[in-house]
Amino acid sequence: TGAIAMPYVNIKITEEGVTSEQKARLIEGVTNLLKEVLGKNPATTMVVIDEVPTDNWGVAGEQVSSRRKRGI
């Protein structure tokens, strides 16, 4: 007992040119949201962004890369 619960948030996005600035804004925004809604300490809040190649992400039974080629 006495362990500190550190929030851990994992954001998964397709690997499609998200900028470092956009990632920084996501990290800051999620951290602030956890502070505002749940009262979590930003100093112990961890946010990880995983970029997944579009060949490895499927929607509606097909790869996102295939959908992008068709303009979807």
N, C-alpha and C positions, 0 to 999 in steps of 0.2 A: 504494500500500500504506500501511498505518498508519491506515486509516480505522477509526473506531469503529463497530461494528455496533450500531445502536440498534433494539431490538425495537419493532415496530409491530403492535398488535393492533386489529382492527376488529370491533366487536360490532354486529350488526344485530338490532334488535328491532322488533316491530310497535308502532305508535304508539297505545298503549292505557293512558295514564295512569301511566307509570313515573315515580316521584317523583325529585326531585333527590337525596334521601338514598339511594335505591336505586341510582341511577347512580354516586354517590360510592362506595358499597360495592362495586359491580362494578369500578370503576377501581382501587380499593385492593386488592381481592382478586386481580385478574388481575396487577397489578404484583407483589404478594407471591408469587404462584404462580411467576411467571417468575424471581424472585429465588431462591426455595427449590429449584425443580426444575432450572433452567438456570444459576443463578449470575449472572443479569443484574442490572446496576446499576439500581435504581429511578430514579435521576436521569436516565437516558437512555432509560427505557421510556415509550413513547407508547401511550395507549389512547384510541380514538375510538369513541363510541357513535353509531350512525346509527339514527334512528327512522323507520320506513317506514310510510306510511299503509296501512291494512289493504286498501284497494282495489288497492294495488300489490304485495301479497304473495300468492302463490298456494300452495295445498297441495292435493294430490290433484285437480288440474285445475280448481280454482275459487278465487275470491278469498276471502281470510280474512274480509272484511266479510260476504260471503254466508253463510259458515259460522257466524259469530258470531250473525247474525240467526236462525239455526236452533238456536242453543244449543250448537253444537259447539266 
